[in-house]
C-alpha cells in the first residue's frame, strides 16, 4: 500500500468516527470562518469542525492529485489540549489522529 493510500485510509477512518458519533455536520459553515489566520481556525471553528471542513478535504485533495504530502505533520497534540479530558469523543478520536500522525513521523514524502 502506498503512503498516499495509507493516508486516505486513515482519513476515511477519522470521517467514519465523526459520523458514527454524530460529530459530522451536513451544512458547511459560512465562508468567512475559513479566513482565520489562527492555527486550526481555533477562533472560528470548533476542533472537530476543523477536522471535517479543513483537514480531511485538504488532505484528500493532496492524495487525489498525488501531490507531495506534508512532512513532520502532527495534529493529535492539538486535540489532546483542545478536547477536555472528560470530552466523550476524546478517547475515540485521539487514537485515530495519532495513527494519522504516525504516517508522517520523520518521513519524507513516499
Jmol script that loads the backbone (N, CA, C; Angstrom):
load data "model"
ATOM      1  N   UNK A   1       0.852  -1.176   0.000  1.00  0.00           N
ATOM      2  CA  UNK A   1       0.000   0.000   0.000  1.00  0.00           C
ATOM      3  C   UNK A   1       0.896   1.237   0.000  1.00  0.00           C
ATOM      4  N   UNK A   2       0.585   2.183  -0.863  1.00  0.00           N
ATOM      5  CA  UNK A   2       1.394   3.397  -0.942  1.00  0.00           C
ATOM      6  C   UNK A   2       1.120   4.306   0.255  1.00  0.00           C
ATOM      7  N   UNK A   3       2.024   5.255   0.460  1.00  0.00           N
ATOM      8  CA  UNK A   3       1.859   6.227   1.545  1.00  0.00           C
ATOM      9  C   UNK A   3       0.558   7.001   1.348  1.00  0.00           C
ATOM     10  N   UNK A   4       0.279   7.409   0.125  1.00  0.00           N
ATOM     11  CA  UNK A   4      -0.960   8.131  -0.170  1.00  0.00           C
ATOM     12  C   UNK A   4      -2.187   7.275   0.174  1.00  0.00           C
ATOM     13  N   UNK A   5      -2.141   5.998  -0.162  1.00  0.00           N
ATOM     14  CA  UNK A   5      -3.257   5.103   0.148  1.00  0.00           C
ATOM     15  C   UNK A   5      -3.441   4.948   1.655  1.00  0.00           C
ATOM     16  N   UNK A   6      -2.340   4.868   2.388  1.00  0.00           N
ATOM     17  CA  UNK A   6      -2.418   4.758   3.849  1.00  0.00           C
ATOM     18  C   UNK A   6      -3.051   6.004   4.455  1.00  0.00           C
ATOM     19  N   UNK A   7      -2.672   7.163   3.926  1.00  0.00           N
ATOM     20  CA  UNK A   7      -3.248   8.418   4.417  1.00  0.00           C
ATOM     21  C   UNK A   7      -4.743   8.444   4.104  1.00  0.00           C
ATOM     22  N   UNK A   8      -5.113   8.078   2.895  1.00  0.00           N
ATOM     23  CA  UNK A   8      -6.533   8.051   2.521  1.00  0.00           C
ATOM     24  C   UNK A   8      -7.320   7.136   3.464  1.00  0.00           C
ATOM     25  N   UNK A   9      -6.768   5.989   3.766  1.00  0.00           N
ATOM     26  CA  UNK A   9      -7.432   5.037   4.654  1.00  0.00           C
ATOM     27  C   UNK A   9      -7.648   5.649   6.047  1.00  0.00           C
ATOM     28  N   UNK A  10      -6.647   6.353   6.571  1.00  0.00           N
ATOM     29  CA  UNK A  10      -6.768   6.993   7.880  1.00  0.00           C
ATOM     30  C   UNK A  10      -7.822   8.098   7.840  1.00  0.00           C
ATOM     31  N   UNK A  11      -7.834   8.878   6.767  1.00  0.00           N
ATOM     32  CA  UNK A  11      -8.836   9.948   6.643  1.00  0.00           C
ATOM     33  C   UNK A  11     -10.243   9.367   6.645  1.00  0.00           C
ATOM     34  N   UNK A  12     -10.433   8.261   5.949  1.00  0.00           N
ATOM     35  CA  UNK A  12     -11.751   7.613   5.938  1.00  0.00           C
ATOM     36  C   UNK A  12     -12.113   7.105   7.331  1.00  0.00           C
ATOM     37  N   UNK A  13     -11.141   6.584   8.063  1.00  0.00           N
ATOM     38  CA  UNK A  13     -11.410   6.099   9.420  1.00  0.00           C
ATOM     39  C   UNK A  13     -11.807   7.255  10.346  1.00  0.00           C
ATOM     40  N   UNK A  14     -11.138   8.389  10.212  1.00  0.00           N
ATOM     41  CA  UNK A  14     -11.475   9.555  11.026  1.00  0.00           C
ATOM     42  C   UNK A  14     -12.880  10.036  10.686  1.00  0.00           C
ATOM     43  N   UNK A  15     -13.174  10.134   9.407  1.00  0.00           N
ATOM     44  CA  UNK A  15     -14.523  10.546   8.995  1.00  0.00           C
ATOM     45  C   UNK A  15     -15.575   9.579   9.524  1.00  0.00           C
ATOM     46  N   UNK A  16     -15.307   8.296   9.449  1.00  0.00           N
ATOM     47  CA  UNK A  16     -16.263   7.297   9.937  1.00  0.00           C
ATOM     48  C   UNK A  16     -16.547   7.489  11.422  1.00  0.00           C
ATOM     49  N   UNK A  17     -15.511   7.771  12.201  1.00  0.00           N
ATOM     50  CA  UNK A  17     -15.714   8.001  13.642  1.00  0.00           C
ATOM     51  C   UNK A  17     -16.536   9.271  13.873  1.00  0.00           C
ATOM     52  N   UNK A  18     -16.241  10.319  13.136  1.00  0.00           N
ATOM     53  CA  UNK A  18     -17.022  11.557  13.272  1.00  0.00           C
ATOM     54  C   UNK A  18     -18.492  11.301  12.940  1.00  0.00           C
ATOM     55  N   UNK A  19     -18.737  10.564  11.893  1.00  0.00           N
ATOM     56  CA  UNK A  19     -20.120  10.261  11.501  1.00  0.00           C
ATOM     57  C   UNK A  19     -20.806   9.373  12.537  1.00  0.00           C
ATOM     58  N   UNK A  20     -20.117   8.310  12.926  1.00  0.00           N
ATOM     59  CA  UNK A  20     -20.709   7.350  13.856  1.00  0.00           C
ATOM     60  C   UNK A  20     -21.104   7.998  15.182  1.00  0.00           C
ATOM     61  N   UNK A  21     -20.344   8.976  15.603  1.00  0.00           N
ATOM     62  CA  UNK A  21     -20.590   9.607  16.906  1.00  0.00           C
ATOM     63  C   UNK A  21     -21.260  10.978  16.773  1.00  0.00           C
ATOM     64  N   UNK A  22     -21.931  11.191  15.646  1.00  0.00           N
ATOM     65  CA  UNK A  22     -22.730  12.386  15.391  1.00  0.00           C
ATOM     66  C   UNK A  22     -21.942  13.697  15.520  1.00  0.00           C
ATOM     67  N   UNK A  23     -20.704  13.687  15.055  1.00  0.00           N
ATOM     68  CA  UNK A  23     -19.895  14.907  15.011  1.00  0.00           C
ATOM     69  C   UNK A  23     -19.694  15.387  13.575  1.00  0.00           C
ATOM     70  N   UNK A  24     -20.370  14.755  12.629  1.00  0.00           N
ATOM     71  CA  UNK A  24     -20.280  15.151  11.223  1.00  0.00           C
ATOM     72  C   UNK A  24     -21.441  16.077  10.929  1.00  0.00           C
ATOM     73  N   UNK A  25     -21.160  17.200  10.309  1.00  0.00           N
ATOM     74  CA  UNK A  25     -22.198  18.187  10.023  1.00  0.00           C
ATOM     75  C   UNK A  25     -22.626  18.106   8.561  1.00  0.00           C
ATOM     76  N   UNK A  26     -23.905  18.342   8.334  1.00  0.00           N
ATOM     77  CA  UNK A  26     -24.441  18.303   6.976  1.00  0.00           C
ATOM     78  C   UNK A  26     -24.244  19.616   6.225  1.00  0.00           C
ATOM     79  N   UNK A  27     -24.176  20.714   6.958  1.00  0.00           N
ATOM     80  CA  UNK A  27     -24.079  22.024   6.321  1.00  0.00           C
ATOM     81  C   UNK A  27     -22.743  22.679   6.637  1.00  0.00           C
ATOM     82  N   UNK A  28     -22.089  23.137   5.592  1.00  0.00           N
ATOM     83  CA  UNK A  28     -20.788  23.808   5.756  1.00  0.00           C
ATOM     84  C   UNK A  28     -20.974  25.148   6.468  1.00  0.00           C
ATOM     85  N   UNK A  29     -19.992  25.531   7.266  1.00  0.00           N
ATOM     86  CA  UNK A  29     -20.053  26.855   7.891  1.00  0.00           C
ATOM     87  C   UNK A  29     -19.888  27.952   6.846  1.00  0.00           C
ATOM     88  N   UNK A  30     -20.162  29.171   7.258  1.00  0.00           N
ATOM     89  CA  UNK A  30     -20.014  30.311   6.357  1.00  0.00           C
ATOM     90  C   UNK A  30     -18.561  30.419   5.891  1.00  0.00           C
ATOM     91  N   UNK A  31     -18.372  30.904   4.686  1.00  0.00           N
ATOM     92  CA  UNK A  31     -17.042  31.000   4.088  1.00  0.00           C
ATOM     93  C   UNK A  31     -16.078  31.829   4.935  1.00  0.00           C
ATOM     94  N   UNK A  32     -16.572  32.820   5.640  1.00  0.00           N
ATOM     95  CA  UNK A  32     -15.709  33.704   6.428  1.00  0.00           C
ATOM     96  C   UNK A  32     -14.933  32.957   7.517  1.00  0.00           C
ATOM     97  N   UNK A  33     -15.457  31.832   8.000  1.00  0.00           N
ATOM     98  CA  UNK A  33     -14.738  31.120   9.063  1.00  0.00           C
ATOM     99  C   UNK A  33     -13.417  30.537   8.576  1.00  0.00           C
ATOM    100  N   UNK A  34     -13.289  30.347   7.273  1.00  0.00           N
ATOM    101  CA  UNK A  34     -12.071  29.782   6.716  1.00  0.00           C
ATOM    102  C   UNK A  34     -11.003  30.846   6.470  1.00  0.00           C
ATOM    103  N   UNK A  35     -11.348  32.088   6.715  1.00  0.00           N
ATOM    104  CA  UNK A  35     -10.393  33.185   6.558  1.00  0.00           C
ATOM    105  C   UNK A  35      -9.545  33.385   7.808  1.00  0.00           C
ATOM    106  N   UNK A  36      -9.730  32.568   8.791  1.00  0.00           N
ATOM    107  CA  UNK A  36      -8.986  32.665  10.038  1.00  0.00           C
ATOM    108  C   UNK A  36      -7.481  32.591   9.780  1.00  0.00           C
ATOM    109  N   UNK A  37      -6.745  33.336  10.563  1.00  0.00           N
ATOM    110  CA  UNK A  37      -5.283  33.265  10.490  1.00  0.00           C
ATOM    111  C   UNK A  37      -4.716  32.457  11.656  1.00  0.00           C
ATOM    112  N   UNK A  38      -5.591  31.936  12.498  1.00  0.00           N
ATOM    113  CA  UNK A  38      -5.178  31.144  13.647  1.00  0.00           C
ATOM    114  C   UNK A  38      -4.955  29.684  13.237  1.00  0.00           C
ATOM    115  N   UNK A  39      -3.997  29.018  13.875  1.00  0.00           N
ATOM    116  CA  UNK A  39      -3.846  27.581  13.608  1.00  0.00           C
ATOM    117  C   UNK A  39      -5.157  26.856  13.912  1.00  0.00           C
ATOM    118  N   UNK A  40      -5.489  25.891  13.102  1.00  0.00           N
ATOM    119  CA  UNK A  40      -6.699  25.084  13.276  1.00  0.00           C
ATOM    120  C   UNK A  40      -7.973  25.927  13.249  1.00  0.00           C
ATOM    121  N   UNK A  41      -7.893  27.148  12.740  1.00  0.00           N
ATOM    122  CA  UNK A  41      -9.052  28.068  12.732  1.00  0.00           C
ATOM    123  C   UNK A  41      -9.690  28.127  14.119  1.00  0.00           C
ATOM    124  N   UNK A  42      -8.828  28.092  15.137  1.00  0.00           N
ATOM    125  CA  UNK A  42      -9.339  27.970  16.507  1.00  0.00           C
ATOM    126  C   UNK A  42     -10.226  29.131  16.945  1.00  0.00           C
ATOM    127  N   UNK A  43     -10.167  30.242  16.232  1.00  0.00           N
ATOM    128  CA  UNK A  43     -11.030  31.369  16.582  1.00  0.00           C
ATOM    129  C   UNK A  43     -12.370  31.339  15.851  1.00  0.00           C
ATOM    130  N   UNK A  44     -12.513  30.437  14.877  1.00  0.00           N
ATOM    131  CA  UNK A  44     -13.756  30.415  14.101  1.00  0.00           C
ATOM    132  C   UNK A  44     -14.424  29.044  14.006  1.00  0.00           C
ATOM    133  N   UNK A  45     -13.685  27.978  14.261  1.00  0.00           N
ATOM    134  CA  UNK A  45     -14.239  26.625  14.184  1.00  0.00           C
ATOM    135  C   UNK A  45     -13.978  25.861  15.471  1.00  0.00           C
ATOM    136  N   UNK A  46     -14.885  24.987  15.813  1.00  0.00           N
ATOM    137  CA  UNK A  46     -14.651  24.048  16.907  1.00  0.00           C
ATOM    138  C   UNK A  46     -13.627  23.016  16.407  1.00  0.00           C
ATOM    139  N   UNK A  47     -12.877  22.414  17.320  1.00  0.00           N
ATOM    140  CA  UNK A  47     -11.840  21.466  16.876  1.00  0.00           C
ATOM    141  C   UNK A  47     -12.341  20.357  15.946  1.00  0.00           C
ATOM    142  N   UNK A  48     -13.487  19.780  16.244  1.00  0.00           N
ATOM    143  CA  UNK A  48     -13.971  18.695  15.395  1.00  0.00           C
ATOM    144  C   UNK A  48     -14.487  19.214  14.058  1.00  0.00           C
ATOM    145  N   UNK A  49     -14.948  20.457  14.026  1.00  0.00           N
ATOM    146  CA  UNK A  49     -15.342  21.064  12.755  1.00  0.00           C
ATOM    147  C   UNK A  49     -14.124  21.220  11.849  1.00  0.00           C
ATOM    148  N   UNK A  50     -12.988  21.606  12.434  1.00  0.00           N
ATOM    149  CA  UNK A  50     -11.778  21.789  11.642  1.00  0.00           C
ATOM    150  C   UNK A  50     -11.382  20.489  10.952  1.00  0.00           C
ATOM    151  N   UNK A  51     -11.535  19.369  11.644  1.00  0.00           N
ATOM    152  CA  UNK A  51     -11.227  18.078  11.007  1.00  0.00           C
ATOM    153  C   UNK A  51     -12.074  17.893   9.758  1.00  0.00           C
ATOM    154  N   UNK A  52     -13.381  18.118   9.900  1.00  0.00           N
ATOM    155  CA  UNK A  52     -14.297  17.879   8.789  1.00  0.00           C
ATOM    156  C   UNK A  52     -14.124  18.871   7.655  1.00  0.00           C
ATOM    157  N   UNK A  53     -13.993  20.138   7.986  1.00  0.00           N
ATOM    158  CA  UNK A  53     -14.064  21.172   6.966  1.00  0.00           C
ATOM    159  C   UNK A  53     -12.705  21.630   6.437  1.00  0.00           C
ATOM    160  N   UNK A  54     -11.624  21.290   7.128  1.00  0.00           N
ATOM    161  CA  UNK A  54     -10.304  21.732   6.674  1.00  0.00           C
ATOM    162  C   UNK A  54      -9.367  20.544   6.453  1.00  0.00           C
ATOM    163  N   UNK A  55      -9.047  19.818   7.503  1.00  0.00           N
ATOM    164  CA  UNK A  55      -8.043  18.752   7.378  1.00  0.00           C
ATOM    165  C   UNK A  55      -8.438  17.679   6.364  1.00  0.00           C
ATOM    166  N   UNK A  56      -9.588  17.079   6.561  1.00  0.00           N
ATOM    167  CA  UNK A  56      -9.978  15.959   5.704  1.00  0.00           C
ATOM    168  C   UNK A  56     -10.059  16.372   4.232  1.00  0.00           C
ATOM    169  N   UNK A  57     -10.754  17.472   3.901  1.00  0.00           N
ATOM    170  CA  UNK A  57     -10.804  17.825   2.468  1.00  0.00           C
ATOM    171  C   UNK A  57      -9.441  18.201   1.877  1.00  0.00           C
ATOM    172  N   UNK A  58      -8.635  18.928   2.633  1.00  0.00           N
ATOM    173  CA  UNK A  58      -7.326  19.337   2.096  1.00  0.00           C
ATOM    174  C   UNK A  58      -6.412  18.136   1.895  1.00  0.00           C
ATOM    175  N   UNK A  59      -6.432  17.223   2.835  1.00  0.00           N
ATOM    176  CA  UNK A  59      -5.590  16.033   2.683  1.00  0.00           C
ATOM    177  C   UNK A  59      -6.087  15.166   1.534  1.00  0.00           C
ATOM    178  N   UNK A  60      -7.405  15.041   1.381  1.00  0.00           N
ATOM    179  CA  UNK A  60      -7.939  14.284   0.241  1.00  0.00           C
ATOM    180  C   UNK A  60      -7.525  14.928  -1.080  1.00  0.00           C
ATOM    181  N   UNK A  61      -7.507  16.250  -1.143  1.00  0.00           N
ATOM    182  CA  UNK A  61      -7.078  16.929  -2.370  1.00  0.00           C
ATOM    183  C   UNK A  61      -5.633  16.566  -2.706  1.00  0.00           C
ATOM    184  N   UNK A  62      -4.771  16.570  -1.697  1.00  0.00           N
ATOM    185  CA  UNK A  62      -3.372  16.210  -1.924  1.00  0.00           C
ATOM    186  C   UNK A  62      -3.239  14.763  -2.382  1.00  0.00           C
ATOM    187  N   UNK A  63      -3.960  13.882  -1.702  1.00  0.00           N
ATOM    188  CA  UNK A  63      -3.884  12.455  -2.031  1.00  0.00           C
ATOM    189  C   UNK A  63      -4.446  12.198  -3.432  1.00  0.00           C
ATOM    190  N   UNK A  64      -5.615  12.773  -3.713  1.00  0.00           N
ATOM    191  CA  UNK A  64      -6.260  12.535  -5.005  1.00  0.00           C
ATOM    192  C   UNK A  64      -5.412  13.018  -6.178  1.00  0.00           C
ATOM    193  N   UNK A  65      -4.695  14.106  -5.977  1.00  0.00           N
ATOM    194  CA  UNK A  65      -3.876  14.653  -7.057  1.00  0.00           C
ATOM    195  C   UNK A  65      -2.432  14.171  -6.992  1.00  0.00           C
ATOM    196  N   UNK A  66      -2.161  13.227  -6.074  1.00  0.00           N
ATOM    197  CA  UNK A  66      -0.825  12.657  -5.914  1.00  0.00           C
ATOM    198  C   UNK A  66       0.236  13.730  -5.662  1.00  0.00           C
ATOM    199  N   UNK A  67      -0.158  14.782  -4.944  1.00  0.00           N
ATOM    200  CA  UNK A  67       0.761  15.856  -4.579  1.00  0.00           C
ATOM    201  C   UNK A  67       1.632  15.401  -3.409  1.00  0.00           C
ATOM    202  N   UNK A  68       2.761  16.044  -3.205  1.00  0.00           N
ATOM    203  CA  UNK A  68       3.577  15.719  -2.024  1.00  0.00           C
ATOM    204  C   UNK A  68       2.769  15.981  -0.761  1.00  0.00           C
ATOM    205  N   UNK A  69       2.931  15.105   0.190  1.00  0.00           N
ATOM    206  CA  UNK A  69       2.224  15.236   1.472  1.00  0.00           C
ATOM    207  C   UNK A  69       3.104  15.964   2.476  1.00  0.00           C
ATOM    208  N   UNK A  70       2.483  16.577   3.473  1.00  0.00           N
ATOM    209  CA  UNK A  70       3.285  17.291   4.481  1.00  0.00           C
ATOM    210  C   UNK A  70       4.278  16.362   5.160  1.00  0.00           C
ATOM    211  N   UNK A  71       5.339  16.957   5.650  1.00  0.00           N
ATOM    212  CA  UNK A  71       6.332  16.205   6.424  1.00  0.00           C
ATOM    213  C   UNK A  71       6.249  16.659   7.874  1.00  0.00           C
ATOM    214  N   UNK A  72       6.577  15.780   8.790  1.00  0.00           N
ATOM    215  CA  UNK A  72       6.551  16.080  10.222  1.00  0.00           C
ATOM    216  C   UNK A  72       5.222  16.704  10.632  1.00  0.00           C
ATOM    217  N   UNK A  73       4.170  16.104  10.184  1.00  0.00           N
ATOM    218  CA  UNK A  73       2.805  16.555  10.397  1.00  0.00           C
ATOM    219  C   UNK A  73       2.275  15.950  11.689  1.00  0.00           C
ATOM    220  N   UNK A  74       1.616  16.744  12.531  1.00  0.00           N
ATOM    221  CA  UNK A  74       1.033  16.205  13.765  1.00  0.00           C
ATOM    222  C   UNK A  74      -0.144  17.064  14.205  1.00  0.00           C
ATOM    223  N   UNK A  75      -1.311  16.438  14.333  1.00  0.00           N
ATOM    224  CA  UNK A  75      -2.493  17.142  14.836  1.00  0.00           C
ATOM    225  C   UNK A  75      -2.947  16.622  16.192  1.00  0.00           C
ATOM    226  N   UNK A  76      -2.571  15.401  16.548  1.00  0.00           N
ATOM    227  CA  UNK A  76      -3.020  14.829  17.818  1.00  0.00           C
ATOM    228  C   UNK A  76      -2.653  15.695  19.022  1.00  0.00           C
ATOM    229  N   UNK A  77      -1.461  16.305  19.076  1.00  0.00           N
ATOM    230  CA  UNK A  77      -1.141  17.138  20.248  1.00  0.00           C
ATOM    231  C   UNK A  77      -2.132  18.295  20.451  1.00  0.00           C
ATOM    232  N   UNK A  78      -2.603  18.883  19.362  1.00  0.00           N
ATOM    233  CA  UNK A  78      -3.610  19.945  19.490  1.00  0.00           C
ATOM    234  C   UNK A  78      -4.889  19.387  20.101  1.00  0.00           C
ATOM    235  N   UNK A  79      -5.308  18.226  19.652  1.00  0.00           N
ATOM    236  CA  UNK A  79      -6.557  17.637  20.149  1.00  0.00           C
ATOM    237  C   UNK A  79      -6.431  17.156  21.589  1.00  0.00           C
ATOM    238  N   UNK A  80      -5.235  16.803  21.997  1.00  0.00           N
ATOM    239  CA  UNK A  80      -5.022  16.459  23.414  1.00  0.00           C
ATOM    240  C   UNK A  80      -5.309  17.665  24.293  1.00  0.00           C
ATOM    241  N   UNK A  81      -5.008  18.846  23.788  1.00  0.00           N
ATOM    242  CA  UNK A  81      -5.255  20.078  24.547  1.00  0.00           C
ATOM    243  C   UNK A  81      -6.663  20.620  24.298  1.00  0.00           C
ATOM    244  N   UNK A  82      -7.139  20.547  23.067  1.00  0.00           N
ATOM    245  CA  UNK A  82      -8.414  21.169  22.695  1.00  0.00           C
ATOM    246  C   UNK A  82      -9.631  20.427  23.239  1.00  0.00           C
ATOM    247  N   UNK A  83      -9.540  19.109  23.350  1.00  0.00           N
ATOM    248  CA  UNK A  83     -10.658  18.331  23.880  1.00  0.00           C
ATOM    249  C   UNK A  83     -10.401  18.040  25.349  1.00  0.00           C
ATOM    250  N   UNK A  84     -11.304  18.465  26.185  1.00  0.00           N
ATOM    251  CA  UNK A  84     -11.137  18.267  27.621  1.00  0.00           C
ATOM    252  C   UNK A  84     -11.053  16.776  27.946  1.00  0.00           C
ATOM    253  N   UNK A  85     -10.443  16.486  29.053  1.00  0.00           N
ATOM    254  CA  UNK A  85     -10.261  15.092  29.475  1.00  0.00           C
ATOM    255  C   UNK A  85     -11.595  14.359  29.563  1.00  0.00           C
ATOM    256  N   UNK A  86     -12.641  15.061  29.923  1.00  0.00           N
ATOM    257  CA  UNK A  86     -13.950  14.409  30.060  1.00  0.00           C
ATOM    258  C   UNK A  86     -14.802  14.480  28.785  1.00  0.00           C
ATOM    259  N   UNK A  87     -14.236  15.008  27.694  1.00  0.00           N
ATOM    260  CA  UNK A  87     -14.979  15.053  26.427  1.00  0.00           C
ATOM    261  C   UNK A  87     -15.233  13.613  25.982  1.00  0.00           C
ATOM    262  N   UNK A  88     -16.484  13.233  25.736  1.00  0.00           N
ATOM    263  CA  UNK A  88     -16.796  11.829  25.437  1.00  0.00           C
ATOM    264  C   UNK A  88     -16.160  11.288  24.159  1.00  0.00           C
ATOM    265  N   UNK A  89     -15.764  12.151  23.253  1.00  0.00           N
ATOM    266  CA  UNK A  89     -15.195  11.709  21.976  1.00  0.00           C
ATOM    267  C   UNK A  89     -13.674  11.656  22.012  1.00  0.00           C
ATOM    268  N   UNK A  90     -13.079  12.208  23.052  1.00  0.00           N
ATOM    269  CA  UNK A  90     -11.617  12.298  23.151  1.00  0.00           C
ATOM    270  C   UNK A  90     -10.933  10.938  23.012  1.00  0.00           C
ATOM    271  N   UNK A  91     -11.386   9.951  23.750  1.00  0.00           N
ATOM    272  CA  UNK A  91     -10.728   8.640  23.735  1.00  0.00           C
ATOM    273  C   UNK A  91     -10.963   7.889  22.423  1.00  0.00           C
ATOM    274  N   UNK A  92     -11.917   8.353  21.649  1.00  0.00           N
ATOM    275  CA  UNK A  92     -12.195   7.716  20.361  1.00  0.00           C
ATOM    276  C   UNK A  92     -11.360   8.361  19.258  1.00  0.00           C
ATOM    277  N   UNK A  93     -11.319   9.683  19.229  1.00  0.00           N
ATOM    278  CA  UNK A  93     -10.662  10.375  18.124  1.00  0.00           C
ATOM    279  C   UNK A  93      -9.142  10.466  18.281  1.00  0.00           C
ATOM    280  N   UNK A  94      -8.657  10.582  19.509  1.00  0.00           N
ATOM    281  CA  UNK A  94      -7.200  10.706  19.680  1.00  0.00           C
ATOM    282  C   UNK A  94      -6.414   9.541  19.083  1.00  0.00           C
ATOM    283  N   UNK A  95      -6.810   8.299  19.323  1.00  0.00           N
ATOM    284  CA  UNK A  95      -6.054   7.200  18.687  1.00  0.00           C
ATOM    285  C   UNK A  95      -6.076   7.266  17.154  1.00  0.00           C
ATOM    286  N   UNK A  96      -7.196   7.697  16.595  1.00  0.00           N
ATOM    287  CA  UNK A  96      -7.279   7.841  15.130  1.00  0.00           C
ATOM    288  C   UNK A  96      -6.303   8.902  14.635  1.00  0.00           C
ATOM    289  N   UNK A  97      -6.249  10.024  15.349  1.00  0.00           N
ATOM    290  CA  UNK A  97      -5.355  11.112  14.946  1.00  0.00           C
ATOM    291  C   UNK A  97      -3.890  10.728  15.159  1.00  0.00           C
ATOM    292  N   UNK A  98      -3.616   9.989  16.208  1.00  0.00           N
ATOM    293  CA  UNK A  98      -2.248   9.519  16.450  1.00  0.00           C
ATOM    294  C   UNK A  98      -1.802   8.584  15.329  1.00  0.00           C
ATOM    295  N   UNK A  99      -2.719   7.751  14.842  1.00  0.00           N
ATOM    296  CA  UNK A  99      -2.374   6.858  13.728  1.00  0.00           C
ATOM    297  C   UNK A  99      -2.105   7.660  12.458  1.00  0.00           C
ATOM    298  N   UNK A 100      -2.879   8.716  12.243  1.00  0.00           N
ATOM    299  CA  UNK A 100      -2.620   9.586  11.095  1.00  0.00           C
ATOM    300  C   UNK A 100      -1.249  10.251  11.252  1.00  0.00           C
ATOM    301  N   UNK A 101      -0.991  10.807  12.424  1.00  0.00           N
ATOM    302  CA  UNK A 101       0.303  11.464  12.675  1.00  0.00           C
ATOM    303  C   UNK A 101       1.459  10.502  12.456  1.00  0.00           C
ATOM    304  N   UNK A 102       1.287   9.267  12.857  1.00  0.00           N
ATOM    305  CA  UNK A 102       2.363   8.272  12.732  1.00  0.00           C
ATOM    306  C   UNK A 102       2.783   8.075  11.277  1.00  0.00           C
ATOM    307  N   UNK A 103       1.860   8.310  10.345  1.00  0.00           N
ATOM    308  CA  UNK A 103       2.189   8.173   8.926  1.00  0.00           C
ATOM    309  C   UNK A 103       3.140   9.259   8.453  1.00  0.00           C
ATOM    310  N   UNK A 104       3.248  10.346   9.245  1.00  0.00           N
ATOM    311  CA  UNK A 104       4.092  11.472   8.861  1.00  0.00           C
ATOM    312  C   UNK A 104       5.305  11.645   9.771  1.00  0.00           C
ATOM    313  N   UNK A 105       5.433  10.792  10.752  1.00  0.00           N
ATOM    314  CA  UNK A 105       6.528  10.918  11.732  1.00  0.00           C
ATOM    315  C   UNK A 105       7.869  10.622  11.077  1.00  0.00           C
ATOM    316  N   UNK A 106       8.645  11.668  10.898  1.00  0.00           N
ATOM    317  CA  UNK A 106      10.001  11.506  10.380  1.00  0.00           C
ATOM    318  C   UNK A 106      10.087  10.933   8.991  1.00  0.00           C
ATOM    319  N   UNK A 107       9.049  11.139   8.174  1.00  0.00           N
ATOM    320  CA  UNK A 107       9.095  10.584   6.821  1.00  0.00           C
ATOM    321  C   UNK A 107       9.351  11.692   5.826  1.00  0.00           C
ATOM    322  N   UNK A 108       9.900  11.311   4.696  1.00  0.00           N
ATOM    323  CA  UNK A 108       9.847  12.200   3.558  1.00  0.00           C
ATOM    324  C   UNK A 108       8.650  11.693   2.743  1.00  0.00           C
ATOM    325  N   UNK A 109       8.229  12.423   1.769  1.00  0.00           N
ATOM    326  CA  UNK A 109       7.036  12.013   1.003  1.00  0.00           C
ATOM    327  C   UNK A 109       7.363  10.740   0.234  1.00  0.00           C
ATOM    328  N   UNK A 110       6.656   9.684   0.568  1.00  0.00           N
ATOM    329  CA  UNK A 110       6.913   8.371  -0.047  1.00  0.00           C
ATOM    330  C   UNK A 110       5.961   8.131  -1.184  1.00  0.00           C
TER     331      UNK A 110
END
end "model"
wireframe off; spacefill off
backbone 0.3
color backbone group
